């Protein structure tokens, strides 16, 4: 009896949800809509791939996109409140961090890894709430130098040098060959 | 034969560089595991770049050291401040925190250390004993079987990694779609490359992983507010060794949970968190009349959870090494680490790279021995690590993410990919999409696609090939059940 009732309720809820797919449920599932649109574009462009009578290059992307569309629709219909409580999330700080990181990448191609890191770390540290000048100074200077040595002198990984290769001025480690 | 391999592995591991890397990994793992919010997955993703130019065995020792260290250390804040350091330590809170409130934090941490050691060692032994058998059986697998396994891996992972199966599937499928970028392996046609030369070889999935687990997680932290008041630890933890009585009392439950945890870990998708909850639950079922009751500070509860979650580490490596199907998100990253060195996990690994494998096995055993030693000797110091403020850690992690993406191929394009993945991952996390399936999708897509298309070439385009092999039928049915069961359950409830 109990299960019957519950089942009926769920079926009712699902049908109601289907009937009520309107501006509201679309708005509450912005990513699902985005994924559906994205998949449609993928299907359209994958359809242009050459096809030699068998499964061509486009087959797999098309299947995957179709599946994304199916699951997105299911997701919209069964809208199950798995979204996090948005009010506890402030969107500004992550936007600022992304902005800082983009600036870091741009700076890195001009100033090189070492200087760019030394320039960006104090900003990010300060923004994160670190106020001790000693800590900010120590981390911003010592950490990039240590990383520089570890990567470019021990692991022989080429890090961006920038237009003025300041990092070449750092003395070599007396390591010999590792 | 096997004994020879083990001895050779032992000789390899005794290399001073390997030992240093191992210990460095463990200490770093303990550091990050102790700080709530820093997971093993994130640490390994971020530290991957350090291994690019290392020998595969050396790199794996660093990463496995982090893995073991972080899973172990997650229990320390769980016990002291009721916050798991890593998700897998969530079940440790039930009995660990009450013990700490009774002033027995030291006892709880010592028990947790021993149980972690027992669980870890058992899981590596299970890995050593059973994975060659699985690999042997998998040698007979052909394309249809591997296609079915890839599908199974994705469905089960999407099912267990979040509250919503559709969202998990979407995340996994998006990962697979990202993996189709680049030159098509069969027809050599360029897919979604938009004339960008860097995309010809595909999207660097390590950059995506670093973005998803490093950047996205960081952004989430910042949007919740960084620098908030953290719980601080002021307790002194005295003594080094657990008492004989405690050891006797936790021995059976540690061993049992170790075996069970290894088995659970070996199921694709079931990581340490699930293993710990199940082993804890089993312990409470078997030891109903325990005094004090479970949940009120019984050391056996701590032992069950900790042995279980550490045992999942070796278990997760079974499908990873033998089939190339990741057991959880950490093993997906470890597959990435091997692929960087052109080592392709799968049954052939057991034929071609036996030396590397046994070095990893013996090394992983040794890692748990070190964890036991460091855990017991340093408990008082590790507990202090919890007090390191996150505001100092995240800026450093961002720099490490950046260097990880740059160091991949020495080009800035991968950094943009990483940042884009980070942004996408952050938005998806906010909307309740789990990210682990996406990373697994990235790994599984090439396996699924190549084997699907190869199967159809073998069968001249007929789908018969998928239902003439019993293994394929069973695995595909299991995948279907994985998708359908939650739907049926939802309707029932």
Contacts between the chains, C-beta under 8 A, distances in Angstrom:
chain1	res1	chain2	res2	distance
A	3	B	492	6.3
A	6	B	492	7.3
A	6	B	493	6.2
A	7	B	491	5.8
A	7	B	492	6.8
A	10	B	490	6.7
A	10	B	491	5.4
A	10	B	493	7.6
A	11	B	491	7.3
A	30	B	431	7.8
A	31	B	427	6.9
A	31	B	428	6.8
A	31	B	431	4.9
A	31	B	433	7.2
A	32	B	170	7.8
A	35	B	170	6.0
A	35	B	174	7.2
A	42	B	177	6.6
A	42	B	192	7.7
A	45	B	192	7.2
A	46	B	191	7.3
A	49	B	184	7.9
A	49	B	189	5.6
A	49	B	191	6.8
A	50	B	187	7.1
A	50	B	189	6.0
A	52	B	187	7.3
A	54	B	456	7.1
A	54	B	457	7.4
A	54	B	461	6.1
A	55	B	452	7.8
A	55	B	453	5.4
A	55	B	456	5.8
A	55	B	461	7.9
A	56	B	187	6.1
A	56	B	189	7.4
A	57	B	184	3.9
A	57	B	186	7.3
A	57	B	187	5.0
A	57	B	189	4.0
A	57	B	191	5.6
A	58	B	191	7.8
A	59	B	453	7.5
A	60	B	180	5.9
A	60	B	445	7.8
A	60	B	448	7.9
A	60	B	449	4.6
A	60	B	452	7.3
A	60	B	453	7.6
A	61	B	177	6.3
A	61	B	180	4.9
A	61	B	191	6.7
A	61	B	192	7.7
A	64	B	173	5.2
A	64	B	176	5.3
A	64	B	177	4.9
A	64	B	180	7.2
A	64	B	445	7.9
A	65	B	177	6.7
A	67	B	169	7.2
A	67	B	173	5.3
A	68	B	170	5.6
A	68	B	173	4.8
A	68	B	174	6.7
A	68	B	177	7.2
A	71	B	166	4.4
A	71	B	167	7.9
A	71	B	169	4.6
A	71	B	170	4.9
A	71	B	173	7.0
A	72	B	166	7.3
A	72	B	170	6.1
A	74	B	166	4.6
A	75	B	164	6.9
A	75	B	166	3.9
A	75	B	167	6.0
A	75	B	170	6.8
A	78	B	166	7.0
A	78	B	490	7.5
A	80	B	163	7.3
A	80	B	164	5.7
A	82	B	162	7.0
A	82	B	163	4.7
A	82	B	164	4.4
A	82	B	167	6.2
A	82	B	431	8.0
A	82	B	432	3.4
A	83	B	430	7.3
A	83	B	431	5.2
A	83	B	432	4.7
A	84	B	429	7.6
A	84	B	430	5.7
A	84	B	431	7.7
A	84	B	432	6.3
A	86	B	430	7.1
A	88	B	224	6.6
A	89	B	220	7.9
A	89	B	223	4.5
A	89	B	224	6.3
A	89	B	430	6.3
A	90	B	223	5.3
A	90	B	224	7.8
A	90	B	225	6.8
A	91	B	223	6.2
A	93	B	222	4.1
A	93	B	223	5.6
A	93	B	225	7.6
A	93	B	226	7.5
A	94	B	219	3.9
A	94	B	220	7.5
A	94	B	222	5.2
A	94	B	223	4.7
A	94	B	426	6.1
A	96	B	222	8.0
A	97	B	218	7.0
A	97	B	219	6.1
A	97	B	222	5.3
A	97	B	398	7.5
A	98	B	219	7.0
A	98	B	419	6.9
A	98	B	422	7.6
A	98	B	423	6.1
A	101	B	215	7.4
A	101	B	398	6.3
A	101	B	402	7.3
A	101	B	419	6.0
A	102	B	419	6.7
A	104	B	398	8.0
A	104	B	402	6.5
A	105	B	402	7.3
A	105	B	412	6.3
A	105	B	415	5.2
A	105	B	416	7.1
A	105	B	419	7.2
A	108	B	402	7.6
A	108	B	406	7.6
A	108	B	412	7.2
A	108	B	415	8.0
A	109	B	412	5.9
A	113	B	403	7.2
A	113	B	406	7.2
A	117	B	399	5.6
A	117	B	402	7.9
A	120	B	399	7.8
A	121	B	395	5.8
A	121	B	396	8.0
A	121	B	399	6.6
A	124	B	394	7.8
A	124	B	395	4.1
A	124	B	398	6.4
A	125	B	391	7.3
A	125	B	392	7.3
A	125	B	395	4.9
A	128	B	222	7.8
A	128	B	226	5.2
A	128	B	227	6.2
A	128	B	390	7.9
A	128	B	391	3.9
A	128	B	392	7.7
A	128	B	394	6.1
A	128	B	395	5.9
A	129	B	226	6.3
A	129	B	227	3.2
A	129	B	391	4.6
A	130	B	389	7.7
A	130	B	391	5.2
A	130	B	392	6.2
A	135	B	392	6.8
A	139	B	392	7.0
A	139	B	395	7.5
A	139	B	396	7.0
A	143	B	396	6.4
A	143	B	399	7.1
A	144	B	399	7.4
A	147	B	399	7.1
A	147	B	400	7.9
A	147	B	403	6.2
A	150	B	50	7.4
A	151	B	49	7.9
A	151	B	403	6.5
A	151	B	407	6.3
A	155	B	50	7.0
A	155	B	52	7.1
A	155	B	53	4.6
A	155	B	54	7.5
A	155	B	407	7.8
A	156	B	53	5.9
A	157	B	49	7.7
A	157	B	52	6.5
A	157	B	53	6.1
A	157	B	407	4.5
A	157	B	410	7.3
A	158	B	410	4.7
A	159	B	403	7.1
A	159	B	406	6.3
A	159	B	407	7.3
A	160	B	406	6.4
A	160	B	412	6.9
A	178	B	17	7.9
